[in-house]
Amino acid sequence: MASLYAYFDESGTAREHEIVSFSGLVDGFKSWLAFGEEWARLLRQYKLSEFHAGLALRHSQPYGTMKPGSADERSKDVLPFVKLICERVELGIVSAVKVSDYKAAHPRLRQSFGTDPVYFAFHHAVMGILNHWASVPQYDVGLILDDEEAKAIECYRLLKKMKLANPEVRRRVTSICFTDDKTSFQDQAADLFCYLSRIDNERAFLGKPHPFDALCEPLRFKYSGRRLTTAGGLFEKGYLARFIESAMQLEREAKKAKGASK
């Protein structure tokens, strides 16, 4: 089987944000290798040892050789990093959840995924990868996540549950590992993609403005030279209700079939 490598990060917390995102980037080994060389070149250009979206977009502060200034000025500096993602990576998975809708959903949803909606987003990110490559099932997937201990453990536990419940996940998601984004160029790119997808969902669905439209636009729209395809989106009240009702219906049917077989 050919292998895909999926780098994911999270942005936002359920305590501080109305939308949380667990989103990332997926491609093959050779593409990621070439991508890493170009990302390293940009880091050298800006005299950076690593890239962190939250720090890079604080436009009032210097960042490497990026000078303090307006959001538009900082966007011009960061745009080469965004365009590298758009032009070198095959797939971007956006998996975002509206926090208030998750908290108000049927209790079975939180019984299944926990009180933090980021784990529901993790579940849908994994399924989004498999759905995108459904027509080529010979691809297996390795997940690479940011090494944050508490969430890493919970994501591992959830993946084990998904493997037990779903033969496709069991067969195709062959590994999960955790990396320090200080040394992983690909994880740094996932951090930037995840951050921008969250703030752009806040703009689109909550009316919360942000000053980085010039960075989000290449992720929204196809342009000549863009390779990236994006999938997924924001999961709100209606989708959450349909998801848990479908899951409960499957459980009812399974119990009925089990009873009929006795």
N, C-alpha and C positions, 0 to 999 in steps of 0.2 A: 504493500500500500504506500502511496505517496503521503507525505506529511505536511500538515499546515501548523503554523505556530501562531497562537492567539495571545496577544499582549493586552491586558486589561487593567484599568485603574478605576477608582471611584472618585466622585466629586460631589460635594455637599454632604451634610449630615441631617438626619431626621429632626434633630433638636434645633438646628439653626437655619434650615432652608426649607422652602416649600416644595422643591423638586430635588430628588437625589438621582444620581446617574452612576451606572456601572457599565462603562462603555469601553470599546477598544478596537484594535486593528489586527487584521488577519492576513497572512501571506505565507508563501513557501520559503524554504531555507535560503535559496540563492538570492531571492528578491530582498529578504531581510539583510543578508550580508552586504549587498550593494547599498541598501538604504543606510545601514550603519556607517559605512564609509563616508557617505555624503553628509549625514548628521554630524559626524565628528569634524568634518571640514567646516561646517557652519559654526560649531562650537569654537574651533580655533579662530575663525574669522572674527568672532565677537569676544574672544579672550575669556571663554567660559569653560569651567571644568565639568559642568553638568547643566541641564536645562530643567527648570521647574516653572510651570505655567503661572502659578499663583504669584511667584516673585517676578517673573518676566513682565507680567502685565501691570505691575505697580509702576505706572509710567512716571510718577513723581520722583521715583528713586532711580539711581543708576543701576544698570545690570550689565556686568562685563563692560564692554565699550559702548553700550547703549546709554545715551545721555538722558538725564531727566527732561521731561517735556510733556507735551499733550498726548492724549490717547491716540490721536491720529499719527503723531510722530513715532510713538512706540509700535503702533500697528505696522508701520513701514519696516521697522527693524525685525519684527517677529514674522512678518509675512513669508519670508523665504522658508521658514520652518514649516508653516502650514502648507505651502505649495509643494514642498518635498513630500509631505504626507499624501496630498492629493494626486501627485504625479508618479509616485513610486509604489504605493500600497494598493492591493487589490480590493480589500473589503474593510469597511468601517461599520461596526455594530453599535447603534445607539440604543441603550436600554435604560430608560428613565421612568421614574414613578412619582406621581403627585402624592405627597406625604399625607395631606389631609384626607384624600380619598382612600388611601390605603388604611388609615386609622379608622375610617368610618365604614369600611367594607365588612362583609360577613365574617364573624369570628373565625370560621374555618380557614380563612386565608392566612390569618396570623398564626393559627395552630400549625399550619403546614410550613410556613416560611419564617416565623418569628415576628417579633414586634418591629424590627428594623426593615424597612422596605428595600434596602439594598440587596437583600438575599433573594427577594422576588426578582429584582433586576438581574442578579447573577444567573438565576434559573433561565430567564428569557434570553439573556446574552448567549448562553450555551446552546439553547435551542435555535436561536437565530443563525448561528454558524452552521449547524447541521442542516437547517432548512435551505440555506443559501446554496449549499453543495449537495442537495438531495439527489440531483440527477447524476452525480459522480460519487457514489458511496465508497469508492476505493480510497478516498482521502481519509486519513485519520487526523486527529486534532490533539495537539498539546497545548494546555492552558498555562500561561505564565502570568502571575499576578504580583502586585506589589507586596512586599514582605511586611505586612502589618499584622502582628501576632494574633490578636483576638479575631479579626475578620478572616484571616487566613485559615484558622482552625474551623470556623463555621462554614466557610466556603468548601473546605475539604469534606466536612460531614454532609453538607447538602449534596455535593457531587456523588458521594457514596450512595445516598438515598436515591438520587436520580438514576444511577447505574442499576440499582436493584429493581427499580420500577420500569425502566425503559431499555429494552435490548439494544436499540440503536445507540443510545448514549453509552451503554456498556461496551459495545463493539468499537465505536469510533473515537470516543474521547479516551485516549490511551494513557494520558499523564496529566498531572497538575504539579506545578512547582512555583516557587516564590523567589522573587529577585529583588535586589536593592536598586531602586531607580537611580541612585547616584552613579551606578556603573553600567546600567542597561540603557543604551540609546533608544531601543525600541519601546521600552517602558516609559521613557521620557516623552516619546511621541504620543503614546497612549494617554498619558497624563494631560497633554495639551489638547488632544482630540476630545477627551472626556470633559475637560473644563469648558471648552467652547460649546460643546453640545448642550451642556447643562444651562449655561447662561443664555444660549439662544432659545432653548425651550422655555425658559422663564420669560423671555421677551415675547415669544409667539403666543404662549398660552396664559400667561399671567399679566401681560402688559408691562412687565418690568424692564425698563430700558437698560441698555449697556452701550458703552462707547466703542465696541470692537466689531462693528458690522463688517469692516473691511477684512477681518480675519475669518468671520463666519460665512461670508458670502461664497468663497471658493468651496466650502464644505456643503453648501446648499445646492449649488447649481453646477451642471456639467459645463465644461469649457474645453476648447481645443487643447489637447495634451493632458487632460485629467484622466487618470486611470481609475481612481477610487470610485467604488460603488458603495452607497450607504444603505443600511437596512435597519429595521426596528423603529423606535419612536418613543413617544411618551404614553405611559399606561395610566389612564384616568378612571373615573368612577364607572362608566359604562363597560369598559373592557374588563375591569376587575370583577364586576358583577357577573359578566358572561363567563369569565374564566372559572370562577369558583362554582357557578351553577353547573357548568359542563363537567367539572371534576366530581361534584356530588352526584350528578346523574349517572356517571360511569360507575361510581361506587354502588348506587342503588341497583343498577343493572347487574353488576357482578354478584351482589348478594342474592338477587332474585334467581340468577342462573345457578348459583350454588345450592339454593334451597330446592330448586326444581330437580337437581341431579341426585338428591338424596332419596 
